[in-house]
């Protein structure tokens, strides 16, 4: 559900976002209009309110509804276009903010659920519009209504101009106002809760994505050098006396610069992606790890694998490469790799990597398209020699 919601917001065009804002605000405005109309038409209810401020709210709500409906009509034919409409976004947010602010000032900011609804509106706005648009709308709201609130605090303006003191006999609101207030409160609370859960879900998703990106090579999708080194250090710290073996394979694409020069960097990128996929085919997930640790250099971390096991992995990789032919712009070629392989025999991580790098260098010096194995003190071959097939 979370993934599909994120996809929904990602696919919205600027016009879609404006239409959603209008579609959420207009029913809210109409609800207030209907409630106020009932109060103005009911003889008993009308005795509890001041007609002038009630009509101020009605005119404000009617004007806000008309403006948003006009904007929605203008946006509808443009809903599939990718063009942004910053002035329209500002018009929508300011219309909603000023209209809701007028209602808030008339009904009293601390005894009306409109405050909570405005918080919900702000959260919705942050989902639909950019930060600049919401900052402008917030500034307009503050400039427009904070002075009125100051007048209320110093006694120059009634706290709730739309109500008479009869609405709060003994400090408690009358029944019909209490019901309307509670319904609006729970509606606003529901909106806020849904948005808060959505925002926290997005934060959690972004956190997971950032964690993945921090350990992943963007081009190939393999682990990056940082993650490889961390895993290698972890595996190397396991006690060797319990039968734990560890092999490391450094893999370098032969003559990779020629591929970029002859076929272009897009071809080079595709070759690296294909090679990355082949490296993963024989891995035991999640124990083994394939990583891209340089431009065309890769590494395999093979826990609980001795030199013979690493040899089989290398041979299968070479066999797959011999069967794979690349074709770019009608020119065909094959890729070969050189590999330096080492089995840990008590060495620390820097020593292990230096041995694997020396073996890789020897494989290149010996003509490429081969693997050189160096088990340290292990058998069956001496360090730096090619293992017999």
C-alpha positions as CSV (number, residue, x, y, z in Angstrom):
1,X,0.0,0.0,0.0
2,X,2.8,2.4,0.9
3,X,4.7,1.7,-2.4
4,X,1.6,2.3,-4.5
5,X,0.8,5.5,-2.6
6,X,4.3,6.8,-3.3
7,X,3.9,5.9,-7.0
8,X,0.6,7.7,-7.1
9,X,2.2,11.0,-5.8
10,X,5.2,10.6,-8.1
11,X,3.0,10.3,-11.2
12,X,0.9,13.4,-10.4
13,X,1.3,16.3,-12.8
14,X,1.3,19.8,-11.5
15,X,-2.2,20.3,-12.7
16,X,-3.3,17.0,-10.9
17,X,-1.9,18.4,-7.6
18,X,-3.9,21.6,-8.0
19,X,-7.1,19.7,-8.8
20,X,-6.6,17.5,-5.8
21,X,-6.2,20.5,-3.5
22,X,-9.4,22.1,-5.0
23,X,-11.2,18.8,-4.7
24,X,-10.4,18.6,-1.0
25,X,-11.1,22.2,-0.2
26,X,-14.4,22.8,-2.0
27,X,-16.4,20.1,-0.2
28,X,-15.1,21.5,3.1
29,X,-16.2,25.0,2.2
30,X,-19.6,23.7,1.1
31,X,-20.0,21.9,4.4
32,X,-19.3,25.1,6.3
33,X,-21.8,27.0,4.0
34,X,-24.5,24.4,4.7
35,X,-23.9,24.5,8.5
36,X,-24.0,28.3,8.6
37,X,-27.1,28.4,6.4
38,X,-28.9,26.1,8.9
39,X,-27.9,28.4,11.7
40,X,-29.1,31.5,9.9
41,X,-32.4,29.9,8.9
42,X,-33.2,28.3,12.3
43,X,-34.9,30.7,14.7
44,X,-33.4,29.2,17.8
45,X,-29.9,28.9,16.5
46,X,-30.0,32.4,15.0
47,X,-30.4,33.9,18.5
48,X,-27.0,32.4,19.5
49,X,-25.0,34.1,16.7
50,X,-24.2,37.5,15.3
51,X,-25.7,37.7,11.8
52,X,-23.1,40.2,10.5
53,X,-20.0,38.0,11.1
54,X,-21.9,34.9,9.9
55,X,-22.5,36.6,6.6
56,X,-18.8,37.6,6.5
57,X,-18.0,33.9,6.7
58,X,-20.6,33.0,4.1
59,X,-19.3,35.6,1.6
60,X,-15.8,34.4,2.2
61,X,-16.7,30.8,1.7
62,X,-18.7,31.5,-1.4
63,X,-15.8,33.6,-2.9
64,X,-13.3,30.9,-2.0
65,X,-15.5,28.2,-3.6
66,X,-16.0,30.2,-6.7
67,X,-12.2,30.9,-7.1
68,X,-11.2,27.3,-6.6
69,X,-13.9,26.0,-8.9
70,X,-12.7,28.5,-11.6
71,X,-9.1,27.3,-11.1
72,X,-10.2,23.7,-11.3
73,X,-12.0,24.3,-14.5
74,X,-8.8,25.9,-15.9
75,X,-6.6,23.1,-14.7
76,X,-8.8,20.2,-15.9
77,X,-7.8,20.4,-19.6
78,X,-4.2,20.7,-18.6
79,X,-4.1,17.7,-16.2
80,X,-1.9,15.6,-18.5
81,X,0.6,18.3,-19.2
82,X,3.9,18.4,-17.3
83,X,4.1,22.2,-17.2
84,X,4.2,23.8,-13.8
85,X,1.9,26.6,-12.8
86,X,3.5,28.4,-9.8
87,X,1.1,31.3,-9.9
88,X,-1.9,29.0,-9.9
89,X,-0.4,27.0,-7.0
90,X,0.0,30.2,-5.0
91,X,-3.6,31.3,-5.8
92,X,-4.9,27.9,-4.6
93,X,-3.0,27.9,-1.4
94,X,-3.7,31.5,-0.5
95,X,-7.4,31.1,-1.3
96,X,-7.7,28.1,1.0
97,X,-5.6,29.8,3.7
98,X,-7.5,33.1,3.7
99,X,-10.9,31.5,3.6
100,X,-10.2,29.0,6.4
101,X,-8.5,31.8,8.3
102,X,-11.6,34.0,8.1
103,X,-13.7,31.1,9.5
104,X,-11.1,30.6,12.2
105,X,-11.2,34.2,13.3
106,X,-15.0,34.4,13.3
107,X,-15.5,31.3,15.3
108,X,-12.6,31.6,17.8
109,X,-9.2,29.9,17.3
110,X,-9.1,27.9,20.5
111,X,-12.7,26.6,20.8
112,X,-13.3,25.6,17.2
113,X,-11.9,22.6,15.3
114,X,-11.1,24.8,12.4
115,X,-7.6,25.1,13.9
116,X,-7.1,21.4,13.5
117,X,-8.5,21.5,10.0
118,X,-6.0,24.2,9.1
119,X,-3.2,21.9,10.3
120,X,-4.5,19.2,8.1
121,X,-4.7,21.6,5.2
122,X,-1.1,22.6,5.8
123,X,0.0,18.9,5.8
124,X,-1.9,18.3,2.6
125,X,-0.3,21.3,1.0
126,X,3.2,20.0,1.9
127,X,2.4,16.8,0.1
128,X,1.0,18.5,-3.0
129,X,3.0,21.7,-3.5
130,X,6.6,22.8,-3.2
131,X,8.2,24.4,-0.2
132,X,8.3,27.9,-1.7
133,X,4.5,27.9,-2.5
134,X,3.7,26.8,1.1
135,X,6.1,29.3,2.6
136,X,4.3,32.1,0.7
137,X,0.9,30.9,1.8
138,X,2.0,30.6,5.4
139,X,3.4,34.1,5.4
140,X,0.2,35.5,3.9
141,X,-1.8,33.7,6.6
142,X,0.4,35.0,9.4
143,X,0.4,38.6,8.1
144,X,-3.3,38.5,7.6
145,X,-4.5,37.0,10.9
146,X,-1.9,37.4,13.6
147,X,-2.8,41.1,14.0
148,X,-6.4,40.2,14.5
149,X,-5.5,37.7,17.1
150,X,-3.4,40.4,18.9
151,X,-6.5,42.6,18.9
152,X,-8.5,39.8,20.5
153,X,-5.8,39.4,23.2
154,X,-5.8,43.1,24.1
155,X,-9.7,43.2,24.2
156,X,-10.2,45.4,21.1
157,X,-12.0,42.6,19.2
158,X,-14.4,39.9,20.4
159,X,-12.8,36.5,20.8
160,X,-15.4,34.8,18.6
161,X,-17.3,37.5,16.7
162,X,-19.8,35.1,15.2
163,X,-21.1,33.9,18.6
164,X,-23.0,35.6,21.4
165,X,-22.2,34.6,25.0
166,X,-25.3,32.4,25.0
167,X,-23.4,29.8,23.0
168,X,-21.4,29.0,26.1
169,X,-23.8,28.9,29.0
170,X,-21.8,28.1,32.1
171,X,-18.7,27.7,30.0
172,X,-20.0,24.7,28.0
173,X,-21.2,25.0,24.4
174,X,-24.8,24.3,23.7
175,X,-25.7,20.9,22.2
176,X,-26.0,21.7,18.5
177,X,-22.7,23.7,18.6
178,X,-21.0,20.9,20.6
179,X,-22.1,18.3,18.0
180,X,-20.9,20.4,15.0
181,X,-17.6,21.1,16.8
182,X,-17.0,17.5,17.7
183,X,-17.8,16.3,14.1
184,X,-15.3,18.8,12.6
185,X,-12.7,17.9,15.2
186,X,-12.8,14.2,14.5
187,X,-12.7,14.9,10.7
188,X,-9.7,17.1,11.1
189,X,-8.0,14.6,13.5
190,X,-8.6,11.8,11.0
191,X,-7.0,13.8,8.2
192,X,-4.0,14.7,10.4
193,X,-3.5,11.1,11.5
194,X,-3.6,9.7,8.0
195,X,-1.2,12.3,6.7
196,X,1.2,11.8,9.7
197,X,1.2,8.1,9.1
198,X,1.8,8.6,5.4
199,X,4.7,11.1,6.0
200,X,6.3,8.7,8.5
201,X,5.9,5.9,6.0
202,X,7.6,8.0,3.4
203,X,10.4,8.9,5.8
204,X,10.9,5.2,6.6
205,X,11.0,4.3,2.9
206,X,13.4,7.1,2.1
207,X,15.6,5.9,5.0
208,X,15.7,2.4,3.5
209,X,16.5,3.7,0.1
210,X,19.3,5.9,1.4
211,X,20.7,2.9,3.3
212,X,20.6,0.8,0.1
213,X,22.2,3.6,-2.0
214,X,25.0,4.0,0.5
215,X,26.1,0.4,0.0
216,X,25.1,-0.1,-3.7
217,X,26.9,0.7,-7.0
218,X,24.4,2.7,-9.0
219,X,25.4,1.4,-12.5
220,X,25.5,-2.3,-11.8
221,X,23.4,-2.7,-8.7
222,X,26.1,-4.7,-6.9
223,X,27.6,-3.8,-3.5
224,X,30.0,-0.9,-3.6
225,X,33.6,-0.8,-2.3
226,X,32.5,0.5,1.1
227,X,30.1,-2.4,1.7
228,X,32.6,-5.0,0.3
229,X,35.3,-3.8,2.7
230,X,32.9,-3.9,5.7
231,X,31.7,-7.4,4.9
232,X,35.3,-8.6,4.3
233,X,36.3,-7.2,7.7
234,X,33.4,-9.0,9.3
235,X,34.2,-12.3,7.7
236,X,37.9,-12.0,8.4
237,X,37.1,-11.5,12.1
238,X,35.4,-14.9,12.4
239,X,37.6,-17.5,14.2
240,X,39.6,-19.5,11.6
241,X,40.0,-22.4,14.1
242,X,36.3,-23.5,13.7
243,X,36.8,-24.7,10.1
244,X,35.9,-21.3,8.6
245,X,37.5,-20.7,5.2
246,X,37.4,-17.5,3.2
247,X,38.3,-16.8,-0.5
248,X,38.5,-13.5,-2.3
249,X,38.4,-13.0,-6.0
250,X,39.4,-9.8,-7.7
251,X,38.0,-9.6,-11.3
252,X,39.2,-7.0,-13.9
253,X,37.7,-6.6,-17.4
254,X,40.4,-7.0,-20.0
255,X,41.1,-4.1,-22.4
256,X,38.1,-2.2,-21.1
257,X,39.4,1.1,-22.4
258,X,39.3,-0.2,-25.9
259,X,35.6,-1.0,-25.6
260,X,34.9,2.6,-24.5
261,X,37.1,4.0,-27.2
262,X,35.7,1.8,-30.0
263,X,32.0,1.5,-29.1
264,X,31.3,4.4,-26.7
265,X,30.7,4.7,-23.0
266,X,27.1,3.5,-23.3
267,X,28.5,0.1,-24.6
268,X,31.1,0.1,-21.8
269,X,28.3,0.6,-19.2
270,X,26.2,-2.2,-20.8
271,X,29.2,-4.6,-20.7
272,X,29.8,-3.8,-17.0
273,X,26.1,-4.5,-16.2
274,X,26.2,-7.8,-18.1
275,X,29.4,-8.8,-16.3
276,X,27.9,-7.9,-12.9
277,X,24.9,-10.2,-13.7
278,X,27.2,-13.1,-14.6
279,X,29.2,-12.6,-11.3
280,X,26.0,-13.1,-9.4
281,X,24.8,-16.3,-11.1
282,X,26.8,-18.7,-8.9
283,X,26.6,-16.8,-5.6
284,X,25.0,-18.3,-2.5
285,X,22.7,-15.5,-1.3
286,X,23.1,-13.9,1.2
287,X,26.4,-15.5,2.2
288,X,28.5,-14.6,-0.9
289,X,28.9,-11.1,-2.1
290,X,29.7,-9.5,-5.5
291,X,30.9,-5.9,-5.5
292,X,32.1,-3.3,-7.9
293,X,35.2,-1.8,-6.3
294,X,36.5,0.3,-9.1
295,X,35.9,1.4,-12.7
296,X,36.0,-2.1,-14.4
297,X,37.2,-3.9,-11.3
298,X,35.0,-6.3,-9.3
299,X,35.4,-8.5,-6.3
300,X,33.8,-11.7,-5.0
301,X,33.7,-12.5,-1.3
302,X,33.2,-16.2,-0.8
303,X,32.8,-17.2,2.9
304,X,33.2,-20.9,3.7
305,X,34.8,-21.5,0.3
306,X,38.3,-22.9,-0.2
307,X,40.5,-22.3,-3.1
308,X,39.1,-25.2,-5.1
309,X,35.6,-23.8,-4.6
310,X,36.7,-20.4,-5.8
311,X,38.4,-22.0,-8.8
312,X,35.0,-23.6,-9.8
313,X,33.3,-20.2,-9.5
314,X,36.0,-18.6,-11.8
315,X,35.9,-21.3,-14.4
316,X,32.1,-21.0,-14.7
317,X,32.4,-17.3,-15.1
318,X,35.0,-17.7,-17.9
319,X,32.8,-20.3,-19.6
320,X,29.8,-17.9,-19.6
321,X,31.9,-15.1,-21.0
322,X,33.1,-17.4,-23.8
323,X,29.5,-18.1,-24.8
324,X,28.5,-14.4,-24.6
325,X,29.0,-12.2,-27.7
326,X,28.4,-8.4,-27.5
327,X,27.1,-6.5,-30.5
328,X,27.2,-2.7,-30.7
329,X,26.6,-0.9,-34.0
330,X,27.0,-4.1,-36.0
331,X,30.5,-4.8,-34.5
332,X,30.9,-7.9,-32.4
333,X,33.3,-8.7,-29.7
334,X,33.8,-10.9,-26.7
335,X,34.9,-9.9,-23.2
336,X,37.5,-11.6,-21.1
337,X,38.5,-11.1,-17.5
338,X,41.7,-11.5,-15.5
339,X,41.3,-12.8,-11.9
340,X,43.4,-12.8,-8.8
341,X,42.2,-15.4,-6.2
342,X,43.4,-15.9,-2.7
343,X,42.3,-18.1,0.2
344,X,42.8,-16.5,3.7
345,X,45.2,-18.4,5.9
346,X,45.3,-16.1,8.9
347,X,46.3,-13.0,7.1
348,X,44.8,-9.6,8.0
349,X,42.6,-7.9,5.5
350,X,45.2,-5.5,4.0
351,X,47.6,-8.5,3.4
352,X,44.9,-10.6,1.9
353,X,43.9,-7.9,-0.6
354,X,47.5,-7.2,-1.5
355,X,48.0,-10.9,-2.3
356,X,44.8,-11.0,-4.4
357,X,45.9,-7.8,-6.2
358,X,49.4,-9.3,-6.9
359,X,47.7,-12.4,-8.3
360,X,45.5,-10.2,-10.5
361,X,48.5,-8.3,-11.8
362,X,50.3,-11.6,-12.6
363,X,47.2,-12.8,-14.5
364,X,47.4,-9.6,-16.6
365,X,51.1,-9.9,-17.2
366,X,50.7,-13.5,-18.2
367,X,48.4,-12.6,-21.1
368,X,45.0,-11.9,-19.5
369,X,41.9,-14.1,-19.8
370,X,43.0,-16.3,-16.9
371,X,43.0,-16.6,-13.1
372,X,46.0,-16.8,-10.8
373,X,45.5,-18.4,-7.5
374,X,47.5,-17.7,-4.3
375,X,46.4,-19.7,-1.3
376,X,49.1,-18.3,1.0
377,X,50.2,-21.3,3.0
378,X,47.3,-23.5,1.8
379,X,47.6,-26.2,-0.8
380,X,47.3,-27.5,-3.5
381,X,49.3,-24.8,-5.3
382,X,52.0,-22.3,-4.4
383,X,51.2,-18.6,-4.1
384,X,51.0,-16.7,-7.3
385,X,50.8,-19.8,-9.5
386,X,48.0,-20.7,-11.9
387,X,46.0,-23.6,-10.4
388,X,46.0,-26.6,-12.8
389,X,42.7,-27.4,-14.3
